[in-house]
Amino acid sequence: MANLTKTLNKNLIDTLLPSFGNPRVHIPVWDESQKMFICDEYESANGHRYYMGIRFCDRVVVVEKVGLYHSWTYIDSIELYAFNGQRMELIQKRDYDKVFRNEEFIRQESEQMVKDYLNGVAKTQRINSPEEQIAKLASELIDGCYKSFLDADFNTRLTQILPALEQK
């Protein structure tokens, strides 16, 4: 029994953290410091690194596209997705040029994108909704996206979002 446990643990570690020269299984990586999954990471011919970070709650998905140039980290774009019952739909997108990545900036931009979306839908539906109510809802949604995946009460059903995003 002890030998089997040792083998399983060694195989798991070799799969997740292989030694140099061996391929690693492609799985999303949870980055606790940024409170997001890192899904696509690559290096350009110029040596710049890029990655896509994903954070989500039960209603929206925030996708960050980040570039690492020399010693600077830039935000290239933020995309906001909503669920339509079957798949995710892009509802807002903002592109940036040479804007340093800052966690507070990302949070503010994400909240503003949710507010813009909700205001637009309310206007098309001819619903008069107080701005404070929309701002509060946007803030709550984005706060939900910053919940740690490692928390015991994290809704594990939300991990079904990751395969859907990887198909895009």
PyMOL commands that place a pseudoatom at each C-alpha (Angstrom):
pseudoatom trace, name=CA, resn=MET, resi=1, chain=A, elem=C, hetatm=0, pos=[0.000, 0.000, 0.000]
pseudoatom trace, name=CA, resn=ALA, resi=2, chain=A, elem=C, hetatm=0, pos=[2.778, 2.443, 0.904]
pseudoatom trace, name=CA, resn=ASN, resi=3, chain=A, elem=C, hetatm=0, pos=[4.540, 1.621, -2.389]
pseudoatom trace, name=CA, resn=LEU, resi=4, chain=A, elem=C, hetatm=0, pos=[1.356, 2.373, -4.393]
pseudoatom trace, name=CA, resn=THR, resi=5, chain=A, elem=C, hetatm=0, pos=[0.883, 5.718, -2.597]
pseudoatom trace, name=CA, resn=LYS, resi=6, chain=A, elem=C, hetatm=0, pos=[4.517, 6.600, -3.276]
pseudoatom trace, name=CA, resn=THR, resi=7, chain=A, elem=C, hetatm=0, pos=[4.109, 5.736, -6.986]
pseudoatom trace, name=CA, resn=LEU, resi=8, chain=A, elem=C, hetatm=0, pos=[0.884, 7.728, -7.337]
pseudoatom trace, name=CA, resn=ASN, resi=9, chain=A, elem=C, hetatm=0, pos=[2.433, 10.754, -5.679]
pseudoatom trace, name=CA, resn=LYS, resi=10, chain=A, elem=C, hetatm=0, pos=[5.581, 10.535, -7.800]
pseudoatom trace, name=CA, resn=ASN, resi=11, chain=A, elem=C, hetatm=0, pos=[3.523, 10.200, -11.014]
pseudoatom trace, name=CA, resn=LEU, resi=12, chain=A, elem=C, hetatm=0, pos=[1.332, 13.124, -10.000]
pseudoatom trace, name=CA, resn=ILE, resi=13, chain=A, elem=C, hetatm=0, pos=[4.344, 15.321, -9.248]
pseudoatom trace, name=CA, resn=ASP, resi=14, chain=A, elem=C, hetatm=0, pos=[6.063, 14.254, -12.485]
pseudoatom trace, name=CA, resn=THR, resi=15, chain=A, elem=C, hetatm=0, pos=[2.903, 15.152, -14.406]
pseudoatom trace, name=CA, resn=LEU, resi=16, chain=A, elem=C, hetatm=0, pos=[2.321, 18.530, -12.753]
pseudoatom trace, name=CA, resn=LEU, resi=17, chain=A, elem=C, hetatm=0, pos=[5.956, 19.549, -12.218]
pseudoatom trace, name=CA, resn=PRO, resi=18, chain=A, elem=C, hetatm=0, pos=[8.150, 17.518, -14.575]
pseudoatom trace, name=CA, resn=SER, resi=19, chain=A, elem=C, hetatm=0, pos=[11.914, 17.808, -14.614]
pseudoatom trace, name=CA, resn=PHE, resi=20, chain=A, elem=C, hetatm=0, pos=[13.513, 20.035, -17.237]
pseudoatom trace, name=CA, resn=GLY, resi=21, chain=A, elem=C, hetatm=0, pos=[13.155, 18.702, -20.783]
pseudoatom trace, name=CA, resn=ASN, resi=22, chain=A, elem=C, hetatm=0, pos=[9.925, 16.798, -20.184]
pseudoatom trace, name=CA, resn=PRO, resi=23, chain=A, elem=C, hetatm=0, pos=[6.554, 18.199, -21.265]
pseudoatom trace, name=CA, resn=ARG, resi=24, chain=A, elem=C, hetatm=0, pos=[4.050, 19.311, -18.644]
pseudoatom trace, name=CA, resn=VAL, resi=25, chain=A, elem=C, hetatm=0, pos=[0.373, 18.397, -18.875]
pseudoatom trace, name=CA, resn=HIS, resi=26, chain=A, elem=C, hetatm=0, pos=[-1.561, 21.457, -20.048]
pseudoatom trace, name=CA, resn=ILE, resi=27, chain=A, elem=C, hetatm=0, pos=[-3.971, 22.383, -17.281]
pseudoatom trace, name=CA, resn=PRO, resi=28, chain=A, elem=C, hetatm=0, pos=[-5.083, 25.818, -16.085]
pseudoatom trace, name=CA, resn=VAL, resi=29, chain=A, elem=C, hetatm=0, pos=[-2.909, 27.034, -13.216]
pseudoatom trace, name=CA, resn=TRP, resi=30, chain=A, elem=C, hetatm=0, pos=[-4.450, 28.839, -10.258]
pseudoatom trace, name=CA, resn=ASP, resi=31, chain=A, elem=C, hetatm=0, pos=[-2.431, 31.917, -9.263]
pseudoatom trace, name=CA, resn=GLU, resi=32, chain=A, elem=C, hetatm=0, pos=[-3.496, 32.758, -5.726]
pseudoatom trace, name=CA, resn=SER, resi=33, chain=A, elem=C, hetatm=0, pos=[-1.708, 36.123, -5.677]
pseudoatom trace, name=CA, resn=GLN, resi=34, chain=A, elem=C, hetatm=0, pos=[-3.694, 37.384, -8.688]
pseudoatom trace, name=CA, resn=LYS, resi=35, chain=A, elem=C, hetatm=0, pos=[-6.849, 35.375, -7.839]
pseudoatom trace, name=CA, resn=MET, resi=36, chain=A, elem=C, hetatm=0, pos=[-7.118, 34.006, -11.364]
pseudoatom trace, name=CA, resn=PHE, resi=37, chain=A, elem=C, hetatm=0, pos=[-6.400, 31.009, -13.555]
pseudoatom trace, name=CA, resn=ILE, resi=38, chain=A, elem=C, hetatm=0, pos=[-3.558, 31.315, -16.040]
pseudoatom trace, name=CA, resn=CYS, resi=39, chain=A, elem=C, hetatm=0, pos=[-4.530, 29.425, -19.172]
pseudoatom trace, name=CA, resn=ASP, resi=40, chain=A, elem=C, hetatm=0, pos=[-2.460, 30.349, -22.192]
pseudoatom trace, name=CA, resn=GLU, resi=41, chain=A, elem=C, hetatm=0, pos=[1.139, 31.331, -21.739]
pseudoatom trace, name=CA, resn=TYR, resi=42, chain=A, elem=C, hetatm=0, pos=[3.636, 31.684, -24.540]
pseudoatom trace, name=CA, resn=GLU, resi=43, chain=A, elem=C, hetatm=0, pos=[6.804, 33.470, -25.542]
pseudoatom trace, name=CA, resn=SER, resi=44, chain=A, elem=C, hetatm=0, pos=[7.094, 35.533, -28.722]
pseudoatom trace, name=CA, resn=ALA, resi=45, chain=A, elem=C, hetatm=0, pos=[10.055, 35.418, -31.097]
pseudoatom trace, name=CA, resn=ASN, resi=46, chain=A, elem=C, hetatm=0, pos=[11.274, 38.655, -29.468]
pseudoatom trace, name=CA, resn=GLY, resi=47, chain=A, elem=C, hetatm=0, pos=[11.358, 37.019, -26.038]
pseudoatom trace, name=CA, resn=HIS, resi=48, chain=A, elem=C, hetatm=0, pos=[8.268, 38.736, -24.640]
pseudoatom trace, name=CA, resn=ARG, resi=49, chain=A, elem=C, hetatm=0, pos=[5.913, 36.584, -22.589]
pseudoatom trace, name=CA, resn=TYR, resi=50, chain=A, elem=C, hetatm=0, pos=[2.135, 36.675, -22.802]
pseudoatom trace, name=CA, resn=TYR, resi=51, chain=A, elem=C, hetatm=0, pos=[-0.580, 35.001, -20.802]
pseudoatom trace, name=CA, resn=MET, resi=52, chain=A, elem=C, hetatm=0, pos=[-4.342, 34.947, -20.442]
pseudoatom trace, name=CA, resn=GLY, resi=53, chain=A, elem=C, hetatm=0, pos=[-5.770, 35.219, -16.943]
pseudoatom trace, name=CA, resn=ILE, resi=54, chain=A, elem=C, hetatm=0, pos=[-9.330, 34.176, -16.136]
pseudoatom trace, name=CA, resn=ARG, resi=55, chain=A, elem=C, hetatm=0, pos=[-11.392, 34.970, -13.075]
pseudoatom trace, name=CA, resn=PHE, resi=56, chain=A, elem=C, hetatm=0, pos=[-15.098, 34.319, -12.733]
pseudoatom trace, name=CA, resn=CYS, resi=57, chain=A, elem=C, hetatm=0, pos=[-18.156, 34.091, -10.535]
pseudoatom trace, name=CA, resn=ASP, resi=58, chain=A, elem=C, hetatm=0, pos=[-21.521, 32.469, -11.195]
pseudoatom trace, name=CA, resn=ARG, resi=59, chain=A, elem=C, hetatm=0, pos=[-22.626, 35.245, -13.606]
pseudoatom trace, name=CA, resn=VAL, resi=60, chain=A, elem=C, hetatm=0, pos=[-19.633, 36.770, -15.396]
pseudoatom trace, name=CA, resn=VAL, resi=61, chain=A, elem=C, hetatm=0, pos=[-16.162, 35.846, -16.588]
pseudoatom trace, name=CA, resn=VAL, resi=62, chain=A, elem=C, hetatm=0, pos=[-13.320, 38.372, -16.743]
pseudoatom trace, name=CA, resn=VAL, resi=63, chain=A, elem=C, hetatm=0, pos=[-10.473, 37.548, -19.127]
pseudoatom trace, name=CA, resn=GLU, resi=64, chain=A, elem=C, hetatm=0, pos=[-7.231, 39.517, -18.968]
pseudoatom trace, name=CA, resn=LYS, resi=65, chain=A, elem=C, hetatm=0, pos=[-4.650, 39.366, -21.700]
pseudoatom trace, name=CA, resn=VAL, resi=66, chain=A, elem=C, hetatm=0, pos=[-1.295, 40.350, -20.237]
pseudoatom trace, name=CA, resn=GLY, resi=67, chain=A, elem=C, hetatm=0, pos=[2.110, 40.982, -21.769]
pseudoatom trace, name=CA, resn=LEU, resi=68, chain=A, elem=C, hetatm=0, pos=[5.456, 40.844, -19.971]
pseudoatom trace, name=CA, resn=TYR, resi=69, chain=A, elem=C, hetatm=0, pos=[8.014, 43.014, -21.776]
pseudoatom trace, name=CA, resn=HIS, resi=70, chain=A, elem=C, hetatm=0, pos=[11.505, 43.057, -20.287]
pseudoatom trace, name=CA, resn=SER, resi=71, chain=A, elem=C, hetatm=0, pos=[10.727, 44.036, -16.672]
pseudoatom trace, name=CA, resn=TRP, resi=72, chain=A, elem=C, hetatm=0, pos=[7.287, 45.629, -17.269]
pseudoatom trace, name=CA, resn=THR, resi=73, chain=A, elem=C, hetatm=0, pos=[3.856, 44.041, -17.156]
pseudoatom trace, name=CA, resn=TYR, resi=74, chain=A, elem=C, hetatm=0, pos=[1.215, 45.519, -19.451]
pseudoatom trace, name=CA, resn=ILE, resi=75, chain=A, elem=C, hetatm=0, pos=[-2.485, 44.854, -19.798]
pseudoatom trace, name=CA, resn=ASP, resi=76, chain=A, elem=C, hetatm=0, pos=[-3.306, 44.234, -23.455]
pseudoatom trace, name=CA, resn=SER, resi=77, chain=A, elem=C, hetatm=0, pos=[-7.065, 43.749, -23.099]
pseudoatom trace, name=CA, resn=ILE, resi=78, chain=A, elem=C, hetatm=0, pos=[-9.919, 42.916, -20.758]
pseudoatom trace, name=CA, resn=GLU, resi=79, chain=A, elem=C, hetatm=0, pos=[-12.880, 40.878, -21.991]
pseudoatom trace, name=CA, resn=LEU, resi=80, chain=A, elem=C, hetatm=0, pos=[-16.130, 40.387, -20.114]
pseudoatom trace, name=CA, resn=TYR, resi=81, chain=A, elem=C, hetatm=0, pos=[-18.308, 37.347, -20.820]
pseudoatom trace, name=CA, resn=ALA, resi=82, chain=A, elem=C, hetatm=0, pos=[-21.818, 36.411, -19.629]
pseudoatom trace, name=CA, resn=PHE, resi=83, chain=A, elem=C, hetatm=0, pos=[-23.575, 33.047, -19.748]
pseudoatom trace, name=CA, resn=ASN, resi=84, chain=A, elem=C, hetatm=0, pos=[-26.486, 32.476, -22.088]
pseudoatom trace, name=CA, resn=GLY, resi=85, chain=A, elem=C, hetatm=0, pos=[-27.406, 29.071, -20.664]
pseudoatom trace, name=CA, resn=GLN, resi=86, chain=A, elem=C, hetatm=0, pos=[-25.281, 27.022, -23.054]
pseudoatom trace, name=CA, resn=ARG, resi=87, chain=A, elem=C, hetatm=0, pos=[-22.082, 28.958, -23.573]
pseudoatom trace, name=CA, resn=MET, resi=88, chain=A, elem=C, hetatm=0, pos=[-20.443, 32.266, -22.851]
pseudoatom trace, name=CA, resn=GLU, resi=89, chain=A, elem=C, hetatm=0, pos=[-20.995, 35.402, -24.904]
pseudoatom trace, name=CA, resn=LEU, resi=90, chain=A, elem=C, hetatm=0, pos=[-18.651, 38.352, -25.138]
pseudoatom trace, name=CA, resn=ILE, resi=91, chain=A, elem=C, hetatm=0, pos=[-20.490, 41.371, -23.719]
pseudoatom trace, name=CA, resn=GLN, resi=92, chain=A, elem=C, hetatm=0, pos=[-17.691, 43.945, -23.316]
pseudoatom trace, name=CA, resn=LYS, resi=93, chain=A, elem=C, hetatm=0, pos=[-14.097, 44.291, -24.457]
pseudoatom trace, name=CA, resn=ARG, resi=94, chain=A, elem=C, hetatm=0, pos=[-11.452, 46.948, -23.943]
pseudoatom trace, name=CA, resn=ASP, resi=95, chain=A, elem=C, hetatm=0, pos=[-8.056, 47.046, -25.594]
pseudoatom trace, name=CA, resn=TYR, resi=96, chain=A, elem=C, hetatm=0, pos=[-5.106, 48.916, -24.139]
pseudoatom trace, name=CA, resn=ASP, resi=97, chain=A, elem=C, hetatm=0, pos=[-1.822, 50.140, -25.544]
pseudoatom trace, name=CA, resn=LYS, resi=98, chain=A, elem=C, hetatm=0, pos=[1.162, 50.430, -23.220]
pseudoatom trace, name=CA, resn=VAL, resi=99, chain=A, elem=C, hetatm=0, pos=[-0.893, 50.547, -20.004]
pseudoatom trace, name=CA, resn=PHE, resi=100, chain=A, elem=C, hetatm=0, pos=[0.889, 49.111, -16.980]
pseudoatom trace, name=CA, resn=ARG, resi=101, chain=A, elem=C, hetatm=0, pos=[-1.006, 46.271, -15.336]
pseudoatom trace, name=CA, resn=ASN, resi=102, chain=A, elem=C, hetatm=0, pos=[-2.319, 47.250, -11.931]
pseudoatom trace, name=CA, resn=GLU, resi=103, chain=A, elem=C, hetatm=0, pos=[-4.761, 45.169, -9.893]
pseudoatom trace, name=CA, resn=GLU, resi=104, chain=A, elem=C, hetatm=0, pos=[-6.843, 48.182, -8.824]
pseudoatom trace, name=CA, resn=PHE, resi=105, chain=A, elem=C, hetatm=0, pos=[-7.011, 49.412, -12.434]
pseudoatom trace, name=CA, resn=ILE, resi=106, chain=A, elem=C, hetatm=0, pos=[-8.215, 45.971, -13.607]
pseudoatom trace, name=CA, resn=ARG, resi=107, chain=A, elem=C, hetatm=0, pos=[-10.886, 45.891, -10.908]
pseudoatom trace, name=CA, resn=GLN, resi=108, chain=A, elem=C, hetatm=0, pos=[-12.119, 49.423, -11.705]
pseudoatom trace, name=CA, resn=GLU, resi=109, chain=A, elem=C, hetatm=0, pos=[-12.195, 48.758, -15.443]
pseudoatom trace, name=CA, resn=SER, resi=110, chain=A, elem=C, hetatm=0, pos=[-14.046, 45.460, -14.921]
pseudoatom trace, name=CA, resn=GLU, resi=111, chain=A, elem=C, hetatm=0, pos=[-16.639, 47.141, -12.704]
pseudoatom trace, name=CA, resn=GLN, resi=112, chain=A, elem=C, hetatm=0, pos=[-17.109, 49.920, -15.253]
pseudoatom trace, name=CA, resn=MET, resi=113, chain=A, elem=C, hetatm=0, pos=[-17.562, 47.358, -18.024]
pseudoatom trace, name=CA, resn=VAL, resi=114, chain=A, elem=C, hetatm=0, pos=[-20.275, 45.575, -16.003]
pseudoatom trace, name=CA, resn=LYS, resi=115, chain=A, elem=C, hetatm=0, pos=[-21.960, 48.927, -15.306]
pseudoatom trace, name=CA, resn=ASP, resi=116, chain=A, elem=C, hetatm=0, pos=[-21.839, 49.871, -18.988]
pseudoatom trace, name=CA, resn=TYR, resi=117, chain=A, elem=C, hetatm=0, pos=[-23.347, 46.532, -19.958]
pseudoatom trace, name=CA, resn=LEU, resi=118, chain=A, elem=C, hetatm=0, pos=[-26.130, 46.730, -17.362]
pseudoatom trace, name=CA, resn=ASN, resi=119, chain=A, elem=C, hetatm=0, pos=[-26.929, 50.353, -18.275]
pseudoatom trace, name=CA, resn=GLY, resi=120, chain=A, elem=C, hetatm=0, pos=[-27.070, 49.422, -21.965]
pseudoatom trace, name=CA, resn=VAL, resi=121, chain=A, elem=C, hetatm=0, pos=[-29.398, 46.486, -21.370]
pseudoatom trace, name=CA, resn=ALA, resi=122, chain=A, elem=C, hetatm=0, pos=[-31.604, 48.573, -19.062]
pseudoatom trace, name=CA, resn=LYS, resi=123, chain=A, elem=C, hetatm=0, pos=[-31.835, 51.271, -21.719]
pseudoatom trace, name=CA, resn=THR, resi=124, chain=A, elem=C, hetatm=0, pos=[-32.765, 48.849, -24.512]
pseudoatom trace, name=CA, resn=GLN, resi=125, chain=A, elem=C, hetatm=0, pos=[-35.377, 47.218, -22.253]
pseudoatom trace, name=CA, resn=ARG, resi=126, chain=A, elem=C, hetatm=0, pos=[-36.653, 50.679, -21.213]
pseudoatom trace, name=CA, resn=ILE, resi=127, chain=A, elem=C, hetatm=0, pos=[-36.026, 49.901, -17.560]
pseudoatom trace, name=CA, resn=ASN, resi=128, chain=A, elem=C, hetatm=0, pos=[-35.309, 52.849, -15.309]
pseudoatom trace, name=CA, resn=SER, resi=129, chain=A, elem=C, hetatm=0, pos=[-32.757, 51.574, -12.800]
pseudoatom trace, name=CA, resn=PRO, resi=130, chain=A, elem=C, hetatm=0, pos=[-30.987, 53.779, -10.226]
pseudoatom trace, name=CA, resn=GLU, resi=131, chain=A, elem=C, hetatm=0, pos=[-27.289, 54.273, -10.947]
pseudoatom trace, name=CA, resn=GLU, resi=132, chain=A, elem=C, hetatm=0, pos=[-26.396, 53.384, -7.324]
pseudoatom trace, name=CA, resn=GLN, resi=133, chain=A, elem=C, hetatm=0, pos=[-28.150, 50.021, -7.651]
pseudoatom trace, name=CA, resn=ILE, resi=134, chain=A, elem=C, hetatm=0, pos=[-26.274, 49.195, -10.872]
pseudoatom trace, name=CA, resn=ALA, resi=135, chain=A, elem=C, hetatm=0, pos=[-22.954, 50.308, -9.327]
pseudoatom trace, name=CA, resn=LYS, resi=136, chain=A, elem=C, hetatm=0, pos=[-23.564, 48.124, -6.259]
pseudoatom trace, name=CA, resn=LEU, resi=137, chain=A, elem=C, hetatm=0, pos=[-24.447, 45.096, -8.383]
pseudoatom trace, name=CA, resn=ALA, resi=138, chain=A, elem=C, hetatm=0, pos=[-21.375, 45.600, -10.589]
pseudoatom trace, name=CA, resn=SER, resi=139, chain=A, elem=C, hetatm=0, pos=[-19.147, 45.858, -7.529]
pseudoatom trace, name=CA, resn=GLU, resi=140, chain=A, elem=C, hetatm=0, pos=[-20.623, 42.683, -6.017]
pseudoatom trace, name=CA, resn=LEU, resi=141, chain=A, elem=C, hetatm=0, pos=[-20.164, 40.747, -9.268]
pseudoatom trace, name=CA, resn=ILE, resi=142, chain=A, elem=C, hetatm=0, pos=[-16.521, 41.763, -9.628]
pseudoatom trace, name=CA, resn=ASP, resi=143, chain=A, elem=C, hetatm=0, pos=[-15.857, 41.078, -5.928]
pseudoatom trace, name=CA, resn=GLY, resi=144, chain=A, elem=C, hetatm=0, pos=[-17.225, 37.572, -6.558]
pseudoatom trace, name=CA, resn=CYS, resi=145, chain=A, elem=C, hetatm=0, pos=[-14.676, 37.130, -9.344]
pseudoatom trace, name=CA, resn=TYR, resi=146, chain=A, elem=C, hetatm=0, pos=[-11.861, 37.775, -6.867]
pseudoatom trace, name=CA, resn=LYS, resi=147, chain=A, elem=C, hetatm=0, pos=[-12.892, 34.956, -4.546]
pseudoatom trace, name=CA, resn=SER, resi=148, chain=A, elem=C, hetatm=0, pos=[-10.123, 32.436, -4.015]
pseudoatom trace, name=CA, resn=PHE, resi=149, chain=A, elem=C, hetatm=0, pos=[-10.449, 29.087, -5.762]
pseudoatom trace, name=CA, resn=LEU, resi=150, chain=A, elem=C, hetatm=0, pos=[-8.684, 27.566, -2.739]
pseudoatom trace, name=CA, resn=ASP, resi=151, chain=A, elem=C, hetatm=0, pos=[-11.448, 28.620, -0.313]
pseudoatom trace, name=CA, resn=ALA, resi=152, chain=A, elem=C, hetatm=0, pos=[-13.455, 25.654, 0.969]
pseudoatom trace, name=CA, resn=ASP, resi=153, chain=A, elem=C, hetatm=0, pos=[-16.761, 27.305, 0.019]
pseudoatom trace, name=CA, resn=PHE, resi=154, chain=A, elem=C, hetatm=0, pos=[-15.778, 28.018, -3.598]
pseudoatom trace, name=CA, resn=ASN, resi=155, chain=A, elem=C, hetatm=0, pos=[-18.464, 26.622, -5.888]
pseudoatom trace, name=CA, resn=THR, resi=156, chain=A, elem=C, hetatm=0, pos=[-16.728, 23.741, -7.665]
pseudoatom trace, name=CA, resn=ARG, resi=157, chain=A, elem=C, hetatm=0, pos=[-19.333, 23.774, -10.448]
pseudoatom trace, name=CA, resn=LEU, resi=158, chain=A, elem=C, hetatm=0, pos=[-17.714, 26.985, -11.624]
pseudoatom trace, name=CA, resn=THR, resi=159, chain=A, elem=C, hetatm=0, pos=[-14.677, 24.985, -12.757]
pseudoatom trace, name=CA, resn=GLN, resi=160, chain=A, elem=C, hetatm=0, pos=[-16.839, 23.880, -15.686]
pseudoatom trace, name=CA, resn=ILE, resi=161, chain=A, elem=C, hetatm=0, pos=[-16.238, 27.351, -17.099]
pseudoatom trace, name=CA, resn=LEU, resi=162, chain=A, elem=C, hetatm=0, pos=[-12.560, 26.689, -17.795]
pseudoatom trace, name=CA, resn=PRO, resi=163, chain=A, elem=C, hetatm=0, pos=[-12.997, 24.050, -20.530]
pseudoatom trace, name=CA, resn=ALA, resi=164, chain=A, elem=C, hetatm=0, pos=[-15.523, 26.297, -22.263]
pseudoatom trace, name=CA, resn=LEU, resi=165, chain=A, elem=C, hetatm=0, pos=[-13.027, 29.148, -22.279]
pseudoatom trace, name=CA, resn=GLU, resi=166, chain=A, elem=C, hetatm=0, pos=[-10.195, 26.995, -23.544]
pseudoatom trace, name=CA, resn=GLN, resi=167, chain=A, elem=C, hetatm=0, pos=[-12.286, 26.034, -26.584]
pseudoatom trace, name=CA, resn=LYS, resi=168, chain=A, elem=C, hetatm=0, pos=[-12.402, 29.686, -27.706]
for i in range(1, 168): cmd.bond("trace and resi %d" % i, "trace and resi %d" % (i + 1))
show_as sticks, trace
zoom trace
